Amino acid sequence: MKLFWRDQLPLILFFFLQALLIPLLYWLSGEARPPSVVLYGMLLSAAVLAGYLAYRYVSLRRMYRRLEHPSVPRSERLEALGDAPLAEAVSGLIRLYDREYEEELAVHRSAMDRHITFIGRWVHQMKTPLSVLQLSARDIEDEDLADSIAEELDRLRQGLEMVIYTSRLERFEQDFSVERLPLALPVREALAEQRRLFIKRRISPVIEIAEDAEVYTDAKWLRFILGQILTNAVHYTEGPGKRVFIRAYRRGPYWALDIRDEGIGIAREDRNRVFNPYFTGQRGRQYKESTGMGLYLVSEICRHLDHDVELESEPGVGTTIRLVFREVPRNAGTEHNLNSNVRRR
């Protein structure tokens, strides 16, 4: 209704200007007319204007309401806005734009699908020579050289995994399966994958996970999440003899998993941005290997899996990444795309 009056305001103002010109015209011409006649003429004109505005509002009310409340489902947006010529013209324009948008979106989707397929095939092709190199490195007699090559191959493997998991995020609903599993299982598997890194840095993991700790999650995606968190914990921890604590505990009705390191910590001004893609922060710039994608992928995967991720850190003391698993994920088993807000502190 407000939009209608704003649209008709110029017409109403011009009408009142015209109404004021009628008695002025009589006065300038010298013709005497009773005030009642002048008033009658003005009221008659006002009645005609009111009738026109009423007709205009009735014929265009659907269009004005839609314009005032544009946030409606797509199916309702494509409905006719009325029978008036202006409403039909606007409806046709919206349909034209919507069709062009759908065609352009289809082109981009096709290009994205081809890109994701190419990345997936390329990563799998790279895994074969990588496996051969890892086997060949075992035959090198120089242990220092063998360890150095094995470490670089591990870094290459982790980089390939990050590429493939990043591309799979676009099709997450087609590539996950939620099941109830012991929390200790993916933790041990992730630690086994990072074993060489822990040994080189002389950092010991300390695990406190009860055997009855079971959560609903996807084992493959959770293992990738834990790998990213553990890699960060080790990379940003300096000095031998330090530890990474992995503890699971009940927090209300949910299980929570804390991964706490004794590293350099995160600056206070960077804590709210570490989940942004490509953000490395002050600490990350000290380490050239930092990509700024690890915690971003962790937060995105947790959002899809309906897990909460929280961060606590103190410079010089260490960082804690906390994963909170819901007892039963919302819509688990009925919808593929599990969504929730990721809490970041």
C-alpha positions, -999 to +999 in steps of 0.1 A: +000+000+000+028+024+008+045+018-025+012+025-043+008+059-026+044+067-033+039+059-070+007+080-072+020+109-052+030+130-083-005+126-097-021+137-065+002+167-062-006+178-097-043+174-090-042+197-060-022+222-081-049+221-108-076+224-082-060+256-069-057+270-104-095+269-109-105+296-085-074+316-095-085+314-131-120+327-122-104+356-102-081+366-130-108+366-156-131+388-134-160+363-136-177+361-103-187+326-092-202+316-059-178+297-037-201+268-036-199+263-073-161+264-072-161+240-043-185+217-061-162+215-091-132+208-070-151+180-051-163+165-083-128+164-097-116+148-064-142+122-067-131+113-102-095+111-090-105+089-061-123+066-085-093+064-108-069+057-078-093+029-066-094+013-100-056+016-103-050+000-069-074-029-075-059-037-109-023-034-097-025-044-060-009-078-066+021-062-083+025-036-056+023-062-028+049-084-046+072-054-050+069-045-014+077-081-003+101-095-029+113-124-007+089-151-019+094-186-032+104-189-068+071-205-079+052-175-065+076-150-082+066-164-116+029-161-111+010-134-130+010-100-113-025-090-126-045-084-157-036-048-162-012-041-191+016-028-168+013-059-146+014-083-176+044-064-190+063-067-156+054-104-154+067-110-189+099-092-181+104-113-149+098-145-168+123-134-195+150-126-169+143-158-151+147-179-183+180-161-192+192-166-156+184-203-157+202-207-191+233-189-178+232-209-146+230-242-165+261-232-185+280-224-153+268-257-137+280-277-167+314-260-166+317-266-129+307-302-132+334-307-159+360-289-138+352-311-107+353-343-128+386-333-142+401-325-108+389-358-094+404-378-123+436-358-121+440-364-084+433-401-087+459-403-116+485-386-094+479-411-065+493-440-086+528-425-092+527-412-056+522-447-043+550-460-065+573-433-051+564-442-015+572-478-021+605-469-039+615-447-010+616-477+013+645-492-008+668-462-003+696-472+021+703-437+033+678-434+061+679-396+063+673-393+026+645-418+028+628-400+056+632-367+038+616-381+006+589-398+026+581-365+044+578-347+010+556-374-004+533-372+027+530-334+021+522-341-016+496-367-005+480-342+019+479-315-008+461-339-032+436-348-005+429-311+001+423-306-036+399-335-039+380-327-008+376-291-017+362-301-051+338-326-034+323-299-013+303-287-043+286-321-044+286-329-008+251-343-007+262-370-032+292-381-013+285-387+023+269-413+045+260-407+082+264-436+106+269-442+143+305-451+150+330-451+179+347-417+181+381-433+189+382-450+155+385-420+132+408-403+157+433-433+157+431-435+119+438-397+115+467-400+140+481-430+120+481-409+088+500-381+106+524-404+125+555-394+105+548-358+112+544-363+149+577-383+150+597-358+131+585-329+154+589-351+185+554-343+196+533-368+215+496-373+212+476-378+244+443-395+238+414-395+264+384-410+246+360-433+264+351-466+246+314-457+248+318-424+230+298-429+198+287-402+174+267-398+142+290-387+114+306-396+082+339-415+089+357-404+057+349-366+061+355-367+099+389-383+093+398-355+069+387-329+094+408-344+121+438-347+098+436-309+091+433-300+127+461-324+138+484-311+110+478-275+121+484-285+158+518-300+149+529-273+124+522-245+149+539-262+178+576-255+182+601-275+203+603-312+211+586-328+240+554-310+236+520-327+233+487-326+215+458-335+238+428-352+222+399-355+247+363-365+243+337-357+269+300-352+274+287-316+271+251-318+280+234-343+256+262-341+231+297-355+227+325-329+224+360-336+211+388-312+221+421-311+202+445-289+222+481-281+213+508-263+231+518-242+201+522-205+194+484-197+195+464-173+175+464-135+179+432-121+193+424-100+162+427-131+140+404-155+159+372-145+141+388-148+107+407-180+108+377-199+093+377-176+063+391-191+031+428-182+023+432-163+056+466-171+072+468-144+099+499-131+116+510-166+127+503-182+094+526-157+076+554-169+097+550-203+081+552-203+043+534-237+041+502-222+054+474-220+028+446-206+049+423-234+037+425-259+065+402-244+090+379-231+063+374-267+050+369-279+086+341-253+092+324-260+058+324-298+063+312-294+099+284-272+086+273-299+061+276-327+087+256-307+113+286-306+137+296-275+156+332-263+156+346-239+182+380-223+186+398-211+217+433-198+216+459-178+236+491-166+221+521-184+235+499-210+253+482-230+226+450-235+206+419-257+212+396-268+183+364-283+196+340-304+176+305-309+190+285-338+177+247-338+179+231-370+193+211-373+161+218-349+133+189-329+121+171-346+091+196-374+092+183-402+069+157-380+052+177-353+036+211-354+022+221-319+029+225-314+066+228-277+075+235-258+106+252-227+117+289-232+126+296-215+159+330-197+158+346-182+188 
